[in-house]
Amino acid sequence: MDQLSMTWLYGDMGEFGQQSFKSTVENQTLIALLSIPIYTAISKITFIGIKKLNLTEHAIIYFYLMGATTVASFPFMVLFLIVGVNYFIISYVFIILVILYTAWCLKRIFDLSIGSILFRTFLFLIFLFVVYVLAVLALLAFAYLTGGIEGIKEMAKPPS
């Protein structure tokens, strides 16, 4: 993707942002597949002691939810991109909608009150944030050690 089209779609991200975005787009399928076991494990921990579902049943819930939200959001994403809405703005809105839809589905599956699902959603997001930070740190360390991203090496150099 050339610089002009990336700026039009995503705004000015800088070189490091462009490299990160390109890597994410190229590995989107892998990222989606790896997220299911992570969501499953976090869900199992978050909903421990409620309606005894096994790990496989939790995984199936997230496979269905990811599939449903992907199919439902795709036409809207394409439409918004055609009319020129910034991709990142669209993404953040859809992330919020996916979280709300997922919470609503889990509320129904586990037969929870509004307060209980809000608490468990918050707990799930905290666990997910911790896993995300650890994954980013691991990827940055790997990239730094292997020389994969020159920008990271520049940031790691002491000021002269």
TORVEXKE-398531 format. One record per atom (N, C-alpha, C): atom name; x, y, z. Coordinates in nm, 2 decimals, always signed. Example, Ala and Ser with C-alpha at 12.3 -4.5 7.8 and 13.67 -1.06 7.14 Angstrom:
REM TORVEXKE-398531
R  N  +1.32  -0.57  +0.78
R  CA  +1.23  -0.45  +0.78
R  C  +1.32  -0.33  +0.78
R  N  +1.28  -0.22  +0.71
R  CA  +1.37  -0.11  +0.71
R  C  +1.29  +0.00  +0.79
REM end
This chain:
REM TORVEXKE-398531
R  N  +0.09  -0.12  +0.00
R  CA  +0.00  +0.00  +0.00
R  C  +0.09  +0.12  +0.00
R  N  +0.06  +0.22  -0.09
R  CA  +0.15  +0.33  -0.10
R  C  +0.12  +0.43  +0.01
R  N  +0.21  +0.53  +0.03
R  CA  +0.19  +0.63  +0.14
R  C  +0.06  +0.71  +0.13
R  N  +0.03  +0.75  +0.01
R  CA  -0.09  +0.84  -0.01
R  C  -0.22  +0.76  +0.03
R  N  -0.23  +0.64  -0.01
R  CA  -0.36  +0.57  +0.03
R  C  -0.36  +0.53  +0.18
R  N  -0.24  +0.51  +0.24
R  CA  -0.24  +0.48  +0.38
R  C  -0.28  +0.60  +0.46
R  N  -0.23  +0.72  +0.42
R  CA  -0.26  +0.84  +0.49
R  C  -0.41  +0.87  +0.47
R  N  -0.47  +0.85  +0.35
R  CA  -0.61  +0.87  +0.33
R  C  -0.69  +0.78  +0.42
R  N  -0.66  +0.65  +0.43
R  CA  -0.74  +0.56  +0.50
R  C  -0.72  +0.57  +0.65
R  N  -0.59  +0.59  +0.70
R  CA  -0.56  +0.57  +0.84
R  C  -0.51  +0.69  +0.91
R  N  -0.48  +0.80  +0.83
R  CA  -0.42  +0.92  +0.89
R  C  -0.27  +0.90  +0.89
R  N  -0.20  +1.00  +0.95
R  CA  -0.06  +1.00  +0.96
R  C  -0.01  +0.92  +1.08
R  N  +0.05  +0.80  +1.05
R  CA  +0.09  +0.71  +1.16
R  C  +0.23  +0.71  +1.19
R  N  +0.31  +0.77  +1.11
R  CA  +0.46  +0.77  +1.12
R  C  +0.51  +0.63  +1.07
R  N  +0.64  +0.62  +1.06
R  CA  +0.70  +0.50  +1.01
R  C  +0.68  +0.38  +1.09
R  N  +0.70  +0.40  +1.22
R  CA  +0.68  +0.28  +1.31
R  C  +0.54  +0.23  +1.31
R  N  +0.44  +0.33  +1.31
R  CA  +0.30  +0.29  +1.30
R  C  +0.26  +0.22  +1.17
R  N  +0.32  +0.27  +1.06
R  CA  +0.30  +0.20  +0.94
R  C  +0.35  +0.06  +0.94
R  N  +0.47  +0.04  +0.99
R  CA  +0.53  -0.10  +1.00
R  C  +0.44  -0.19  +1.08
R  N  +0.40  -0.13  +1.20
R  CA  +0.32  -0.21  +1.29
R  C  +0.18  -0.25  +1.22
R  N  +0.12  -0.15  +1.16
R  CA  +0.00  -0.17  +1.09
R  C  +0.01  -0.27  +0.98
R  N  +0.11  -0.26  +0.90
R  CA  +0.14  -0.35  +0.79
R  C  +0.16  -0.50  +0.84
R  N  +0.23  -0.51  +0.95
R  CA  +0.25  -0.64  +1.01
R  C  +0.12  -0.70  +1.06
R  N  +0.04  -0.61  +1.12
R  CA  -0.09  -0.66  +1.18
R  C  -0.18  -0.71  +1.06
R  N  -0.19  -0.63  +0.96
R  CA  -0.27  -0.67  +0.84
R  C  -0.23  -0.80  +0.78
R  N  -0.09  -0.81  +0.76
R  CA  -0.04  -0.93  +0.70
R  C  -0.07  -1.05  +0.79
R  N  -0.07  -1.04  +0.92
R  CA  -0.09  -1.15  +1.01
R  C  -0.23  -1.15  +1.08
R  N  -0.33  -1.09  +1.01
R  CA  -0.46  -1.08  +1.08
R  C  -0.52  -1.21  +1.10
R  N  -0.51  -1.31  +1.01
R  CA  -0.57  -1.44  +1.03
R  C  -0.51  -1.51  +1.15
R  N  -0.38  -1.50  +1.16
R  CA  -0.30  -1.57  +1.27
R  C  -0.34  -1.50  +1.40
R  N  -0.35  -1.37  +1.40
R  CA  -0.39  -1.30  +1.52
R  C  -0.53  -1.34  +1.57
R  N  -0.62  -1.35  +1.47
R  CA  -0.76  -1.39  +1.51
R  C  -0.76  -1.53  +1.56
R  N  -0.69  -1.62  +1.50
R  CA  -0.69  -1.76  +1.55
R  C  -0.62  -1.77  +1.69
R  N  -0.52  -1.69  +1.71
R  CA  -0.46  -1.70  +1.84
R  C  -0.54  -1.63  +1.95
R  N  -0.63  -1.54  +1.91
R  CA  -0.71  -1.47  +2.01
R  C  -0.82  -1.56  +2.07
R  N  -0.87  -1.66  +1.99
R  CA  -0.97  -1.75  +2.04
R  C  -0.93  -1.82  +2.17
R  N  -0.81  -1.89  +2.17
R  CA  -0.77  -1.96  +2.29
R  C  -0.75  -1.86  +2.41
R  N  -0.70  -1.74  +2.38
R  CA  -0.68  -1.64  +2.48
R  C  -0.81  -1.60  +2.54
R  N  -0.91  -1.57  +2.46
R  CA  -1.04  -1.53  +2.50
R  C  -1.11  -1.65  +2.58
R  N  -1.09  -1.77  +2.54
R  CA  -1.14  -1.88  +2.60
R  C  -1.09  -1.90  +2.74
R  N  -0.96  -1.89  +2.76
R  CA  -0.89  -1.91  +2.89
R  C  -0.94  -1.80  +2.98
R  N  -0.94  -1.67  +2.93
R  CA  -0.98  -1.56  +3.02
R  C  -1.13  -1.58  +3.06
R  N  -1.21  -1.62  +2.96
R  CA  -1.35  -1.64  +2.99
R  C  -1.37  -1.75  +3.10
R  N  -1.30  -1.86  +3.08
R  CA  -1.31  -1.97  +3.18
R  C  -1.27  -1.92  +3.32
R  N  -1.17  -1.83  +3.33
R  CA  -1.13  -1.78  +3.46
R  C  -1.23  -1.68  +3.51
R  N  -1.28  -1.59  +3.42
R  CA  -1.38  -1.49  +3.46
R  C  -1.51  -1.54  +3.50
R  N  -1.56  -1.65  +3.44
R  CA  -1.69  -1.71  +3.47
R  C  -1.68  -1.83  +3.56
R  N  -1.57  -1.85  +3.63
R  CA  -1.55  -1.96  +3.72
R  C  -1.66  -1.97  +3.82
R  N  -1.71  -2.09  +3.85
R  CA  -1.81  -2.10  +3.95
R  C  -1.95  -2.08  +3.90
R  N  -1.97  -2.03  +3.78
R  CA  -2.10  -2.01  +3.72
R  C  -2.13  -2.10  +3.61
R  N  -2.24  -2.17  +3.61
R  CA  -2.29  -2.25  +3.50
R  C  -2.17  -2.33  +3.44
R  N  -2.14  -2.44  +3.50
R  CA  -2.03  -2.52  +3.47
R  C  -2.02  -2.55  +3.32
R  N  -1.95  -2.47  +3.24
R  CA  -1.92  -2.50  +3.10
R  C  -1.77  -2.54  +3.10
R  N  -1.74  -2.63  +3.01
R  CA  -1.60  -2.67  +3.00
R  C  -1.53  -2.58  +2.90
R  N  -1.40  -2.60  +2.89
R  CA  -1.32  -2.51  +2.81
R  C  -1.36  -2.51  +2.66
R  N  -1.40  -2.63  +2.61
R  CA  -1.44  -2.64  +2.47
R  C  -1.57  -2.56  +2.45
R  N  -1.66  -2.56  +2.54
R  CA  -1.78  -2.49  +2.53
R  C  -1.75  -2.34  +2.53
R  N  -1.66  -2.29  +2.61
R  CA  -1.62  -2.15  +2.61
R  C  -1.56  -2.12  +2.47
R  N  -1.48  -2.21  +2.42
R  CA  -1.41  -2.18  +2.29
R  C  -1.52  -2.17  +2.18
R  N  -1.62  -2.25  +2.18
R  CA  -1.73  -2.25  +2.08
R  C  -1.80  -2.12  +2.09
R  N  -1.83  -2.07  +2.21
R  CA  -1.89  -1.94  +2.23
R  C  -1.82  -1.83  +2.16
R  N  -1.68  -1.83  +2.18
R  CA  -1.60  -1.72  +2.11
R  C  -1.59  -1.74  +1.96
R  N  -1.59  -1.87  +1.92
R  CA  -1.58  -1.89  +1.77
R  C  -1.71  -1.83  +1.71
R  N  -1.82  -1.86  +1.77
R  CA  -1.95  -1.81  +1.72
R  C  -1.95  -1.66  +1.73
R  N  -1.92  -1.60  +1.84
R  CA  -1.92  -1.46  +1.85
R  C  -1.83  -1.39  +1.76
R  N  -1.70  -1.44  +1.74
R  CA  -1.61  -1.38  +1.64
R  C  -1.66  -1.39  +1.50
R  N  -1.72  -1.50  +1.47
R  CA  -1.78  -1.52  +1.33
R  C  -1.89  -1.42  +1.31
R  N  -1.98  -1.42  +1.41
R  CA  -2.10  -1.33  +1.39
R  C  -2.07  -1.19  +1.38
R  N  -1.98  -1.14  +1.47
R  CA  -1.94  -1.00  +1.46
R  C  -1.86  -0.96  +1.34
R  N  -1.78  -1.05  +1.29
R  CA  -1.70  -1.03  +1.17
R  C  -1.80  -1.02  +1.05
R  N  -1.89  -1.11  +1.04
R  CA  -1.98  -1.11  +0.92
R  C  -2.07  -0.98  +0.93
R  N  -2.12  -0.95  +1.05
R  CA  -2.21  -0.84  +1.07
R  C  -2.14  -0.70  +1.05
R  N  -2.01  -0.69  +1.08
R  CA  -1.94  -0.56  +1.07
R  C  -1.88  -0.54  +0.94
R  N  -1.86  -0.64  +0.86
R  CA  -1.79  -0.63  +0.73
R  C  -1.85  -0.53  +0.64
R  N  -1.98  -0.54  +0.61
R  CA  -2.05  -0.45  +0.52
R  C  -2.04  -0.30  +0.56
R  N  -2.05  -0.28  +0.69
R  CA  -2.05  -0.15  +0.75
R  C  -1.91  -0.09  +0.74
R  N  -1.81  -0.17  +0.76
R  CA  -1.67  -0.13  +0.75
R  C  -1.64  -0.08  +0.60
R  N  -1.68  -0.17  +0.51
R  CA  -1.66  -0.13  +0.37
R  C  -1.73  +0.00  +0.33
R  N  -1.86  +0.01  +0.37
R  CA  -1.93  +0.13  +0.35
R  C  -1.87  +0.25  +0.40
R  N  -1.83  +0.25  +0.53
R  CA  -1.76  +0.36  +0.59
R  C  -1.63  +0.40  +0.53
R  N  -1.56  +0.30  +0.49
R  CA  -1.43  +0.33  +0.42
R  C  -1.45  +0.39  +0.28
R  N  -1.56  +0.35  +0.21
R  CA  -1.59  +0.41  +0.08
R  C  -1.63  +0.56  +0.10
R  N  -1.70  +0.59  +0.20
R  CA  -1.74  +0.73  +0.22
R  C  -1.63  +0.81  +0.29
R  N  -1.52  +0.75  +0.32
R  CA  -1.40  +0.82  +0.37
R  C  -1.38  +0.84  +0.52
R  N  -1.45  +0.76  +0.60
R  CA  -1.43  +0.77  +0.74
R  C  -1.30  +0.70  +0.78
R  N  -1.22  +0.76  +0.87
R  CA  -1.09  +0.71  +0.91
R  C  -1.11  +0.57  +0.97
R  N  -1.02  +0.48  +0.92
R  CA  -1.03  +0.34  +0.96
R  C  -1.02  +0.32  +1.11
R  N  -0.93  +0.39  +1.18
R  CA  -0.91  +0.37  +1.32
R  C  -1.04  +0.42  +1.40
R  N  -1.11  +0.52  +1.35
R  CA  -1.23  +0.56  +1.42
R  C  -1.33  +0.45  +1.41
R  N  -1.35  +0.40  +1.29
R  CA  -1.44  +0.29  +1.26
R  C  -1.41  +0.17  +1.35
R  N  -1.28  +0.14  +1.36
R  CA  -1.24  +0.02  +1.44
R  C  -1.27  +0.04  +1.58
R  N  -1.25  +0.16  +1.64
R  CA  -1.27  +0.18  +1.78
R  C  -1.42  +0.17  +1.81
R  N  -1.51  +0.22  +1.72
R  CA  -1.65  +0.21  +1.74
R  C  -1.70  +0.07  +1.74
R  N  -1.64  -0.01  +1.64
R  CA  -1.68  -0.15  +1.63
R  C  -1.63  -0.23  +1.75
R  N  -1.51  -0.20  +1.80
R  CA  -1.46  -0.27  +1.92
R  C  -1.56  -0.25  +2.03
R  N  -1.61  -0.13  +2.05
R  CA  -1.70  -0.11  +2.16
R  C  -1.83  -0.18  +2.14
R  N  -1.88  -0.18  +2.01
R  CA  -2.00  -0.26  +1.98
R  C  -1.98  -0.41  +2.00
R  N  -1.87  -0.46  +1.96
R  CA  -1.84  -0.60  +1.98
R  C  -1.84  -0.64  +2.13
R  N  -1.78  -0.55  +2.21
R  CA  -1.77  -0.58  +2.36
R  C  -1.91  -0.58  +2.41
R  N  -2.00  -0.48  +2.37
R  CA  -2.13  -0.48  +2.42
R  C  -2.21  -0.60  +2.38
R  N  -2.20  -0.64  +2.25
R  CA  -2.27  -0.76  +2.20
R  C  -2.23  -0.88  +2.27
R  N  -2.10  -0.90  +2.29
R  CA  -2.04  -1.02  +2.36
R  C  -2.09  -1.02  +2.50
R  N  -2.09  -0.91  +2.57
R  CA  -2.15  -0.90  +2.71
R  C  -2.29  -0.94  +2.71
R  N  -2.37  -0.89  +2.61
R  CA  -2.51  -0.92  +2.61
R  C  -2.53  -1.07  +2.59
R  N  -2.45  -1.13  +2.50
R  CA  -2.46  -1.28  +2.47
R  C  -2.42  -1.36  +2.59
R  N  -2.32  -1.32  +2.66
R  CA  -2.27  -1.39  +2.78
R  C  -2.37  -1.37  +2.89
R  N  -2.43  -1.26  +2.90
R  CA  -2.54  -1.24  +3.00
R  C  -2.65  -1.34  +2.99
R  N  -2.69  -1.36  +2.86
R  CA  -2.79  -1.46  +2.83
R  C  -2.75  -1.60  +2.85
R  N  -2.63  -1.63  +2.81
R  CA  -2.58  -1.77  +2.83
R  C  -2.57  -1.81  +2.97
R  N  -2.51  -1.72  +3.06
R  CA  -2.49  -1.75  +3.20
R  C  -2.60  -1.70  +3.29
R  N  -2.71  -1.64  +3.23
R  CA  -2.82  -1.59  +3.30
R  C  -2.78  -1.51  +3.42
R  N  -2.71  -1.40  +3.39
R  CA  -2.66  -1.30  +3.49
R  C  -2.74  -1.18  +3.49
R  N  -2.72  -1.11  +3.61
R  CA  -2.79  -0.97  +3.62
R  C  -2.70  -0.87  +3.55
R  N  -2.75  -0.75  +3.53
R  CA  -2.68  -0.65  +3.46
R  C  -2.55  -0.62  +3.54
R  N  -2.56  -0.60  +3.67
R  CA  -2.44  -0.57  +3.75
R  C  -2.34  -0.68  +3.75
R  N  -2.38  -0.81  +3.75
R  CA  -2.29  -0.92  +3.74
R  C  -2.21  -0.92  +3.60
R  N  -2.29  -0.90  +3.49
R  CA  -2.22  -0.90  +3.36
R  C  -2.13  -0.78  +3.35
R  N  -2.17  -0.67  +3.40
R  CA  -2.08  -0.55  +3.39
R  C  -1.95  -0.58  +3.47
R  N  -1.96  -0.64  +3.59
R  CA  -1.84  -0.67  +3.67
R  C  -1.75  -0.77  +3.60
R  N  -1.82  -0.88  +3.54
R  CA  -1.74  -0.98  +3.48
R  C  -1.68  -0.93  +3.34
R  N  -1.75  -0.84  +3.27
R  CA  -1.69  -0.78  +3.15
R  C  -1.57  -0.69  +3.19
R  N  -1.58  -0.62  +3.29
R  CA  -1.47  -0.54  +3.34
R  C  -1.35  -0.62  +3.38
R  N  -1.38  -0.73  +3.45
R  CA  -1.28  -0.83  +3.49
R  C  -1.21  -0.89  +3.37
R  N  -1.29  -0.93  +3.27
R  CA  -1.24  -0.99  +3.15
R  C  -1.15  -0.89  +3.08
R  N  -1.19  -0.76  +3.07
R  CA  -1.11  -0.66  +3.00
R  C  -0.98  -0.64  +3.07
R  N  -0.98  -0.64  +3.21
R  CA  -0.86  -0.63  +3.28
R  C  -0.76  -0.74  +3.25
R  N  -0.81  -0.87  +3.26
R  CA  -0.73  -0.98  +3.22
R  C  -0.67  -0.97  +3.08
R  N  -0.76  -0.93  +2.99
R  CA  -0.72  -0.92  +2.85
R  C  -0.62  -0.81  +2.83
R  N  -0.63  -0.70  +2.90
R  CA  -0.53  -0.59  +2.90
R  C  -0.39  -0.64  +2.94
R  N  -0.39  -0.72  +3.05
R  CA  -0.27  -0.77  +3.11
R  C  -0.20  -0.87  +3.00
R  N  -0.28  -0.95  +2.95
R  CA  -0.23  -1.05  +2.84
R  C  -0.18  -0.97  +2.72
R  N  -0.25  -0.86  +2.68
R  CA  -0.21  -0.78  +2.57
R  C  -0.08  -0.71  +2.59
R  N  -0.06  -0.65  +2.71
R  CA  +0.06  -0.58  +2.75
R  C  +0.18  -0.68  +2.75
R  N  +0.16  -0.80  +2.81
R  CA  +0.26  -0.90  +2.81
R  C  +0.30  -0.95  +2.67
R  N  +0.20  -0.97  +2.58
R  CA  +0.22  -1.01  +2.45
R  C  +0.30  -0.90  +2.37
R  N  +0.26  -0.78  +2.38
R  CA  +0.33  -0.67  +2.32
R  C  +0.48  -0.66  +2.36
R  N  +0.50  -0.67  +2.49
R  CA  +0.63  -0.67  +2.55
R  C  +0.72  -0.78  +2.49
R  N  +0.66  -0.90  +2.49
R  CA  +0.73  -1.02  +2.43
R  C  +0.76  -1.00  +2.29
R  N  +0.67  -0.94  +2.21
R  CA  +0.69  -0.92  +2.07
R  C  +0.80  -0.81  +2.05
R  N  +0.79  -0.71  +2.13
R  CA  +0.90  -0.60  +2.11
R  C  +1.03  -0.66  +2.15
R  N  +1.04  -0.74  +2.26
R  CA  +1.17  -0.80  +2.30
R  C  +1.22  -0.89  +2.19
R  N  +1.13  -0.97  +2.13
R  CA  +1.17  -1.06  +2.02
R  C  +1.22  -0.98  +1.90
R  N  +1.14  -0.88  +1.86
R  CA  +1.18  -0.79  +1.75
R  C  +1.32  -0.73  +1.78
R  N  +1.34  -0.68  +1.90
R  CA  +1.46  -0.61  +1.93
R  C  +1.58  -0.71  +1.92
R  N  +1.56  -0.83  +1.98
R  CA  +1.67  -0.93  +1.98
R  C  +1.70  -0.98  +1.84
R  N  +1.60  -0.99  +1.76
R  CA  +1.63  -1.05  +1.62
R  C  +1.65  -0.94  +1.52
R  N  +1.64  -0.81  +1.56
R  CA  +1.67  -0.71  +1.46
R  C  +1.55  -0.69  +1.36
R  N  +1.43  -0.74  +1.40
R  CA  +1.32  -0.73  +1.31
R  C  +1.27  -0.59  +1.28
R  N  +1.27  -0.51  +1.38
R  CA  +1.22  -0.37  +1.36
R  C  +1.33  -0.27  +1.40
R  N  +1.38  -0.21  +1.30
R  CA  +1.49  -0.11  +1.33
R  C  +1.45  +0.00  +1.42
R  N  +1.32  +0.04  +1.41
R  CA  +1.28  +0.15  +1.50
R  C  +1.29  +0.12  +1.64
R  N  +1.27  +0.00  +1.68
R  CA  +1.28  -0.04  +1.82
R  C  +1.43  -0.03  +1.87
R  N  +1.52  -0.07  +1.78
R  CA  +1.66  -0.05  +1.81
R  C  +1.70  +0.09  +1.83
R  N  +1.64  +0.18  +1.75
R  CA  +1.67  +0.32  +1.76
R  C  +1.62  +0.38  +1.90
R  N  +1.50  +0.33  +1.94
R  CA  +1.44  +0.38  +2.06
R  C  +1.52  +0.32  +2.18
R  N  +1.59  +0.21  +2.17
R  CA  +1.66  +0.15  +2.28
R  C  +1.80  +0.21  +2.29
R  N  +1.85  +0.28  +2.20
R  CA  +1.98  +0.34  +2.21
R  C  +1.98  +0.46  +2.31
R  N  +2.08  +0.46  +2.39
R  CA  +2.09  +0.58  +2.49
R  C  +2.11  +0.71  +2.42
R  N  +2.05  +0.82  +2.47
R  CA  +2.07  +0.94  +2.41
R  C  +2.22  +0.98  +2.40
R  N  +2.26  +1.05  +2.29
R  CA  +2.40  +1.08  +2.28
R  C  +2.43  +1.22  +2.33
REM end
